Amino acid sequence: MIYLNGKFMPIEDARIPVLDRGFIFGDGVYEVIPVYSRKPFRLPEHLQRLQHSLDGIRLKNPHSNSEWSAILRQLIEVNDSEDQSVYLHVTRGVARRDHAFPKGAPPTVFIMSNPLLAPPQELLATGVAAISGIDNRWLRCDIKAISLLPNVLLRQMAIDSGAMETVLFRDGFMTEGAASNIFVVKNETLLAPPKNNLMLPGITYDVVLELAEAHRIRHEVRAVSEYEVRTADEILLTSSTREIMPITLLDGKPVGKGSPGVVFEVLYSLYQEYKLTVMRGGEAKLKVES
Ligand SMILES: Cc1ncc(COP(=O)(O)O)c(C=O)c1O
């Protein structure tokens, strides 16, 4: 079942007018929220990022956070899987085609849920291949916009060369992946690029940095150069659906020893542990151990 503009229905019955600005202009924003044991993971953070994206495209939020929570609760309930990946999408509605914002068009709200499948253990054991690419996207990558054409093309480049992700560089520095955030380990220090307009502020990225802080894993948030990525001991990718994965091959060359490293192993198990704690109703935010 999906949710479309106030109604729950089978996806086959969902209809969007062709003049929807999402279809015509890619004029909308989205979120992907992982759900474990029917509980949305880090929902307040996802709703806060949704608000940031809506503000970024000057579209009024059609719902309060409690309304969003109630809609999501119902959608999660009517879908089968315990673990789900919820895709939530808001566009600037239906109007005669004109770039200018329409007056009084209600936004289109579409939400669907798919089963959330954890990355296969075999891939976690070997790590995945990535290629590099030039980040040719716009300068507002902090907005989770539905207009994803550059990301689609960059990701397809990876698929075409038998890799899983494209690591993006802009002006000699690493920004993120085509659909993930990227971390690097060098000299036993986890390096993360600082959040800015050139990357999506990942929810998983935040969790990883909180885990590093709480467990005293040496880390630095600072610009990461292309050279540091190419000579890294480890490279990790993070996203809500792929959690944390090791990249062990970059442009056909082994990363470090060419197998998942110790920082990945530690962060992966801390992440799994943290997920379980949160799902059992434990502490939602991590505290730094004293
Ligand atoms: C471009 C991009 N960066 C980063 C991420 C990771 O964000 P999150 O951890 O919130 O899923 C995504 C998620 O799909 C993405 O598309």
The ligand as a Gaussian input file, in Angstrom:
#p B3LYP/6-31G(d) Opt

LIG

0 1
 C       23.633000      11.988000      -2.532000
 C       23.436000      11.300000      -1.213000
 N       24.304000      11.539000      -0.212000
 C       24.184000      10.936000       0.982000
 C       23.168000      10.022000       1.241000
 C       23.076000       9.357000       2.588000
 O       22.105000       9.966000       3.397000
 P       21.330000       9.142000       4.531000
 O       22.368000       8.576000       5.427000
 O       20.495000      10.162000       5.203000
 O       20.551000       8.085000       3.824000
 C       22.231000       9.755000       0.245000
 C       21.137000       8.824000       0.524000
 O       20.578000       8.210000      -0.303000
 C       22.367000      10.405000      -1.013000
 O       21.492000      10.179000      -2.006000

